[in-house]
Amino acid sequence: MSRTAVSFVLTVHNKRRYLADVLASVAAQEGGFEREVIVVDDGSTDGSRELLESLGPRLPEFHLIAQSNQGPSVATNRGLAAASMPLVKLLDGDDLLAPDATRHLIDCMGRLGVEVMIGAGQSYRPGEPPVWRRPPASPPRLLPDPLAALLRAIWFTPSNLLVRREALQQSGGCDERVFVQDYSLALRLARRCGFGITDTPVAAAPERTEIGADRLSANKAQILHDLNLAILLFIEDSPDLPAHYRRLAWRRAAGRSWKWARREVDRPLWSRELALCLGARLPWRAHESCRHLLDTFTADGWVRRRP
């Protein structure tokens, strides 16, 4: 098996509207590399599974895994466990790949010698073929100190990534204690892997105006809660993490909670949230304060949490 063989791993939950175009974008991937396509249907109730059963067999080495709805982290790990190729191209169930996406990421990864390659993203309007942006040609570049960069912010989704399967296995994959998969996976990879970046768009997500209220990406409280939870669990699991990373993580988590409390929950300036945010600047109180601040996002009952 070639070192450039790719497992495409897609996770799907109620994405029937998008699936035909998503699968077509996978089928259209340019390049002579060996490939397989693994799709995990995470308990869809909108006919997604039936459509996958109809369209999937047209793809090379197609495998469909069906499970009850357990969330993106569990679904992603299920797909990763089934992957057999040296490289893994992750893809969300409503995102499209540029025709040259995988080939470009493979080339960039080879040039830089990294385990994780990040491509740029853009948006598309469902039902219309995306017009892929092509910025001025620039060489791919290394991301210095990936962990510090990721503790400050995450600017990509799994659809932007190409990752060596060995790195995914060594990192432990997604943290299944966190409902959303993106951040915990990125942090775990950043602790041990080299990251590269290319400015060429490789994936397109639906325009925000096209995302319904039932889409996970529309639930800001869930996204922000899980960003903070992923950080806190990562710190707990990394007792040898240098102090400057811990300080950066706690301040980012506390600041994110405080901004949400002020803008979305209408908390007053002098409040419990402010006291906890200030406490996050004290090393002996920081982690506990950030843990309590998770409650800021859960008041409306829309945040799903795993046991």
N, C-alpha and C positions, 0 to 999 in steps of 0.2 A: 504493500500500500504506500502511495506517495505521501510525503510530508505535507503536501498541499491539498490532500483530500479533505472535504468539508462536510460536516453534519449541520444541516439547517434545522434549528430547533425553534418551533413556533408554539406559543401558548394562546389559547382561544377561550373566551367566555362571552357568549352572546354577540358574536361579530359577523353574523350571516351577511349583513349588508355589505361588508367589505371583502369577504373571503375570496370571491372569484378573482378580484383584481390582485389581492395579496398573493394567492397561489400562482397566478399568471406571472407576477413579477419574480417569483422564485424560479419558475420554469424557464424564464427568459435570461437567467444569469449566464453571462458570457464567460468563456474559458473552458479549457479542456480538462480541468481537475475532476477527479472522482467525487461523487456526492451522494448523500442520502438526505431524505426529508422526514423529520419526526415532528408530528403535531400532537399536542396534548390538549384535548378538549376538557376544560375544567367545569363540567356540569352545565353546559349550555342548555337553555330551554327555548331558544328561538329558532331551532332548526339548523343551527351551525353544524352539529354532528352529522346530520343527514347529508348536508351539502359536502362536508369533508369526505364522507364515505363515497359520494358520487364523483367528486372531482379529484380527490387525492391520488387514486391509482394511476392517474396520468403522469404523475411526477416520478422521478427516478428513486428507487428503493424507498418507497413511501411506507411509513409506519404511523398508525393512528392509535393513540393511547387515550382511553376515556376514563374519567374519574368523577366522583362527586365533587361539588364545588368546594374547594379548599383554599382558593386564593392563588395569586400569581407566584408567590415564593415556592409553594409546594409544587405547583404545576411546572415551573421552570426546572426545579431539581429533578422531577420525574423525567422530563425530557433529556436533561443532561446525563442522567444515569443510563439512558438508552442509547446515547450517542456513541459511535464507534470510530469515528474519523479523527485524525490528529488535530484538526481545526474545527471550531464551532462558530457558526454564524447564528446569533440569536435574532429573533424577530417577533415583535408584538403582532397580535392578530388583526390589527387594522392599519399597519404600516406597510409601505411599498418600498421595494429595493430598486435603485437605479440599475439598468442593465449591466453596467460594468462594476457594480459595487463590490462584489466579492473578489473579483479578479484584482481590482485596484487595492483593496485592503491586503490581499495576499502579497502583492508586489511591495507595498509599503512596509509590511511586517518583515519581509525578507531583507529589505534595504537597511532597516534600523536594528534588526536583531532583537525585537521585543516580543513579549508574550501577549500583550494586549494592544490592539490597534483601534483608534477611535476615528470615525469619519464624521463629516459634518452632516447636518440635517436641514430639512426644509419642510414646507407644508404642501398639501394638495387638497383639491376639492373633490370629494367622492363623486364618481360618475364621469369625471373628466380626466384624461390622461395627464399626468404631471409634466410640466416643462422643467427639466432638470437644469438648475443653475450650474454654470461652469465658470468659476472664478479664475483669475489669471493663474497660470501654472506656477506652483511653488512646491518645493520639495517637502516631503514629510519631515517632521521634527520630533525629537524626544520631548516628553513632558517631564521637566525637572521636579523632583520630589512629589510624585503622584499622590502620596498620602496627604500631605499638607494641602495640595490643591483640592482634593476631594473632601477634606474636612471643612474647607471654606464653602464649597458649593459643588453640586453636580449639574453639569450642563448637557448631559447626553442621556439617552435611554439605551436599553439593551440592543435595540435595533441598529444603533450606530457602531456596535462592537463586532470585532472578530477576535476570538480568544483561543489560545492553545488549550486543548482539552486537558492536558497534563496539569496546566496551571489551575484550571477550574477544579480538578480533583484535589489538588494540594490545598487550595483555599477553603474547601468545604462547601462551595456553591453558595446559594442564598441562605440567609438565616431564616428558618421557618417560623421563628417566634415573631417575625415581622410580616405583616400581611402583604405589603407591596415589596416587590423583589429588587428593584433597581439599586438602591443605595447600599444595602448590606452586601450585595455581591461586589459592587465597585470597591467598597472599603476593604473587603477581604482580599481582593486582587491587588489593590494598591499597596498593601502591607508587604507584599513579597515579589511583585512583578514590575518589569519595565513597561512603560506606556508610551505609545507613539500617537501623534495627531496628524491628520491630513485635513486640509480645508475643502476638499472635494466632497460635495453632498453625496451620501450613499443611501440615505433613507429619507422617506417623506411620511409625515404624520398628518391625519386629517386636520383641516383648519379648525381653529377653536370654535368658530361659529357653526361648525358642522358636528360638534360633539354634544350629544344629548346629556341631560342631567343624570341619566343612569350610567354613564361612562365613568370608570374609576378616575380618569384624569380630570374630571370635572369636580371631584370631591376634594377641595383644597385642604379641608381639615384632615382628611385621611392622609393625603400626601405629606403634609407638614408634620403630623403626628409621627408618621413612620420614618421620616427623615431623622427626627430627634431620637426615636426609639432605636433606630439602627446605630446611631452614634453611641448611645449609652451602652447598648449591649456589646458593641465592638470594644469599648473601653473596658468593660467588665471582663471580657474574654481575652484582653491583652494586658496582663499585669505588668509586663516589662516595657510597655509603651513609654517612650521618653516624655518627660514632664511637659515640654513645650507643645507636643501634640495634644496632650490632655487639656491644657489650658485653652488652646485654640478650639478644641471640640466643645468644651463646656460653654465657652462664650458664644459660639455660633448657635448652639442649641438654645441657650437662654435668650439670646437676642431674637431668635426666630419666634419663640413663644411670646415674648413681650410685645413684639410688633403685632402678632395675631390678636393678643388680648386687647390692645388699644384700638386696632382698626376694625376688627370683626366682632368682638365680644363687648365692645364699648366699656371696657374697664376704666375706672378713673386713674389719674396719674399715680396717686398714693394708694396702692392696693397690695394685696397679697402677692400678685404677680410681680410687682416691682421689687418687693422684698426678696422674693426668690431669685429674681434676675440679678440683684446685687449680691445675693449669697453665692451665686455661681462664680463669682470672682474670688471667693475664698477657697483655697485648696481643700480645707477640711470639711467644707459644706457644699462644694460645687456639685458633686454627683447626686447627692440627695435632693438638692434644690432643683436640678434639672429633671429628676424623676417626678417630683411633685408638679412641675410645670407641664408635664404631659397631659394633665387633667384639663389644661386650658383648651385643648382641641376636642374634647369628648363631650362637652355639655349638650350638644344637640342630638347626641345618640347615633350619629351617622358614621362614626369611626368603627370599623371592624377590627377586632383584636383577637389574636390567636392565644390559646391558653399558655 
